[in-house]
Amino acid sequence: MPPETGKNATGADKTYWLDRKGSVDKVYWSVIGVCALLFLADAFYEKHPVFEMEYIFGFYGLFGFVACVGLVLAAKELRKLLKRGEDYYEPHGVDGGDDS
């Protein structure tokens, strides 16, 4: 199948692999597949845990997922504390003109 022509997201004429319809879906499902295989691989190796909870099937995958979701939720709350107003860098309505 020949590559599609036209403007891509950056306005250039060249079409990249991720600009084609369906390519992002392939990446998305590939990542899900690899994660599922790694989760299932937890049953096929000998564990040497330090804590009892590490014996739980898929503990490290579940722990990583929960930690990632926790980071995203914490970042959303932190944004509320650190967010600046729209006019933070130009507090007095400076339009870029020369004041002299």
C-alpha positions as CSV (number, residue, x, y, z in Angstrom):
1,M,0.0,0.0,0.0
2,P,1.6,3.3,-1.0
3,P,2.0,6.0,1.7
4,E,-0.7,8.6,2.0
5,T,0.1,12.0,0.7
6,G,-0.8,15.4,1.9
7,K,0.0,17.5,5.0
8,N,0.9,15.8,8.3
9,A,0.4,17.3,11.7
10,T,3.5,19.5,11.4
11,G,2.4,20.9,8.0
12,A,5.1,19.0,6.0
13,D,4.3,16.9,2.9
14,K,6.1,13.8,4.2
15,T,3.8,11.2,5.8
16,Y,5.2,9.3,8.7
17,W,4.2,5.9,10.0
18,L,2.3,7.2,13.0
19,D,0.5,9.7,10.8
20,R,-1.4,6.9,9.0
21,K,-4.8,5.9,10.3
22,G,-4.6,2.7,12.4
23,S,-0.9,2.9,13.3
24,V,-1.5,4.4,16.7
25,D,-4.0,1.6,17.4
26,K,-1.3,-1.0,16.5
27,V,1.1,0.6,19.0
28,Y,-1.6,0.8,21.7
29,W,-2.7,-2.9,21.3
30,S,1.0,-4.0,21.1
31,V,1.8,-2.3,24.4
32,I,-1.3,-3.9,26.0
33,G,-0.3,-7.3,24.7
34,V,3.3,-7.0,26.0
35,C,2.0,-5.9,29.4
36,A,-0.4,-8.9,29.5
37,L,2.4,-11.3,28.6
38,L,4.7,-9.9,31.3
39,F,1.8,-10.1,33.8
40,L,1.3,-13.8,32.9
41,A,5.1,-14.5,33.0
42,D,4.9,-13.9,36.7
43,A,3.7,-17.5,37.1
44,F,6.8,-19.0,35.5
45,Y,9.7,-17.9,37.7
46,E,10.8,-18.5,41.2
47,K,10.3,-15.6,43.5
48,H,12.5,-14.7,46.4
49,P,10.4,-12.1,48.2
50,V,11.3,-10.1,51.2
51,F,7.7,-9.2,52.2
52,E,4.7,-11.6,52.2
53,M,2.7,-9.4,49.8
54,E,5.3,-10.1,47.1
55,Y,3.9,-13.6,46.8
56,I,0.7,-12.3,45.3
57,F,0.4,-13.2,41.6
58,G,1.2,-10.1,39.5
59,F,2.1,-8.0,42.5
60,Y,4.8,-5.9,40.7
61,G,2.5,-5.2,37.7
62,L,-0.4,-4.3,40.0
63,F,1.9,-2.2,42.2
64,G,3.3,-0.3,39.2
65,F,-0.2,0.3,37.8
66,V,-1.5,1.6,41.1
67,A,1.6,3.8,41.6
68,C,1.2,5.3,38.1
69,V,-2.4,6.1,38.7
70,G,-1.5,7.6,42.0
71,L,1.1,9.8,40.4
72,V,-1.3,11.1,37.9
73,L,-4.0,11.9,40.5
74,A,-1.4,13.5,42.7
75,A,-0.1,15.6,39.8
76,K,-3.7,16.8,39.1
77,E,-4.1,18.0,42.6
78,L,-0.6,19.5,42.7
79,R,-1.5,21.5,39.5
80,K,-4.2,23.2,41.4
81,L,-1.7,24.5,44.0
82,L,1.0,25.5,41.5
83,K,-1.1,26.9,38.6
84,R,-0.4,30.5,37.6
85,G,-2.9,32.9,36.1
86,E,-3.0,33.6,32.3
87,D,-1.4,37.0,32.8
88,Y,1.5,35.7,35.0
89,Y,4.2,36.7,32.5
90,E,2.5,39.9,31.4
91,P,0.7,41.2,34.5
92,H,0.0,44.7,33.2
93,G,-1.4,43.9,29.8
94,V,1.8,44.5,27.9
95,D,1.2,44.1,24.2
96,G,4.8,43.9,23.1
97,G,4.9,47.6,22.0
98,D,7.6,50.1,22.9
99,D,6.6,52.3,25.8
100,S,9.0,55.1,24.9
